[in-house]
Amino acid sequence: VQVEESGGGLVQAGGSLRLSCTVSGIFRWNVLGWYRQAPGKQREWVASIETSGSTNYADSVKGRFAISRDNAKNTVHLQMNSLKPEDTAVYYCHVRLWSESYYGEGTQVTVSS
């Protein structure tokens, strides 16, 4: 299973970024999502989308981030708006199939004040 993120970068506070994640080597999944890890902090869950299309968000990003998927391309996106300096972190794509979890290597998002 390969999980590859893209779309990170440097943006000013209030700006937007769109992260993408392409999944290969797996043909079904239960949950696709995003986690992030800021320097000196534990990895935290950000958002997820289930096969039903149901989405969930951490309180810290609710109303600002939107997760979506493209089943035909086996891709999941994270649209991040109204970014804040505290959103600075490495963002990891996550795929869960039953009890198995897979992560990508991450993409850096830096929000300057």
C-alpha positions as CSV (number, residue, x, y, z in Angstrom):
1,V,0.0,0.0,0.0
2,Q,1.4,3.4,-1.0
3,V,0.0,6.6,0.4
4,E,1.4,9.9,-1.0
5,E,0.6,13.4,0.1
6,S,1.1,16.6,-1.9
7,G,0.1,20.3,-1.7
8,G,1.8,21.5,1.4
9,G,3.7,24.8,1.5
10,L,4.1,28.2,3.1
11,V,1.1,30.5,3.3
12,Q,0.2,33.6,5.3
13,A,-2.4,33.6,8.0
14,G,-5.9,33.8,6.5
15,G,-4.8,32.0,3.4
16,S,-5.7,28.7,1.9
17,L,-4.1,25.4,0.8
18,R,-5.4,22.2,-0.7
19,L,-3.7,19.0,0.2
20,S,-4.1,15.9,-1.9
21,C,-3.4,12.2,-1.1
22,T,-3.2,9.4,-3.6
23,V,-3.6,5.8,-2.4
24,S,-2.4,2.9,-4.4
25,G,-2.2,-0.9,-3.8
26,I,-5.5,-1.0,-2.0
27,F,-8.9,-1.3,-3.6
28,R,-11.2,-0.7,-0.7
29,W,-11.0,1.2,2.6
30,N,-13.2,2.0,5.6
31,V,-11.9,5.5,6.4
32,L,-9.7,8.0,4.7
33,G,-8.4,10.9,6.7
34,W,-5.8,13.4,7.7
35,Y,-3.7,13.7,10.8
36,R,-1.1,16.4,11.7
37,Q,1.9,16.7,14.0
38,A,3.3,20.0,15.1
39,P,6.8,20.4,16.5
40,G,7.0,19.0,20.0
41,K,3.5,17.8,20.0
42,Q,1.7,14.4,19.5
43,R,0.1,13.5,16.2
44,E,-3.5,14.5,16.2
45,W,-6.5,13.6,14.1
46,V,-7.8,16.4,11.8
47,A,-10.6,15.1,9.6
48,S,-11.9,11.9,8.1
49,I,-14.4,10.6,5.5
50,E,-16.1,7.2,5.6
51,T,-17.2,5.0,2.7
52,S,-20.7,6.3,3.3
53,G,-19.5,9.9,2.6
54,S,-19.9,10.9,6.2
55,T,-17.3,13.4,7.3
56,N,-15.9,14.4,10.7
57,Y,-13.7,17.1,11.9
58,A,-11.6,18.1,14.9
59,D,-13.1,21.0,16.7
60,S,-10.0,23.1,16.0
61,V,-10.6,22.9,12.2
62,K,-14.4,22.7,12.0
63,G,-15.8,25.3,9.6
64,R,-12.4,26.0,8.1
65,F,-11.3,22.7,6.6
66,A,-13.2,20.4,4.2
67,I,-12.3,16.8,3.3
68,S,-13.4,15.2,0.1
69,R,-12.6,12.2,-2.0
70,D,-12.4,11.2,-5.7
71,N,-13.2,7.5,-5.8
72,A,-12.3,7.2,-9.5
73,K,-8.8,8.5,-8.8
74,N,-8.4,6.9,-5.3
75,T,-7.6,10.4,-4.0
76,V,-8.6,12.3,-0.9
77,H,-8.3,16.1,-0.5
78,L,-8.2,18.5,2.4
79,Q,-9.2,22.0,1.6
80,M,-7.8,24.3,4.3
81,N,-9.2,27.9,4.5
82,S,-8.6,30.7,7.0
83,L,-5.4,29.1,8.0
84,K,-3.8,30.1,11.4
85,P,-0.2,29.9,12.6
86,E,-1.3,27.1,14.9
87,D,-2.2,25.0,11.9
88,T,1.5,24.7,11.1
89,A,2.4,21.0,11.1
90,V,3.3,18.0,9.0
91,Y,0.1,16.7,7.6
92,Y,-0.3,12.9,7.1
93,C,-2.8,11.1,5.0
94,H,-4.4,8.1,6.7
95,V,-6.1,5.0,5.3
96,R,-7.9,2.5,7.4
97,L,-9.0,-0.9,6.3
98,W,-10.6,-2.9,9.1
99,S,-7.8,-3.0,11.7
100,E,-5.0,-2.0,9.4
101,S,-3.8,1.6,9.2
102,Y,-1.5,3.2,6.6
103,Y,0.1,6.6,6.6
104,G,2.0,8.6,4.1
105,E,5.3,10.3,4.8
106,G,3.6,13.7,5.3
107,T,3.6,17.1,3.8
108,Q,4.7,20.3,5.6
109,V,2.3,23.1,6.0
110,T,3.6,26.4,7.4
111,V,1.4,29.3,8.2
112,S,3.2,32.6,8.9
113,S,1.6,35.3,11.0
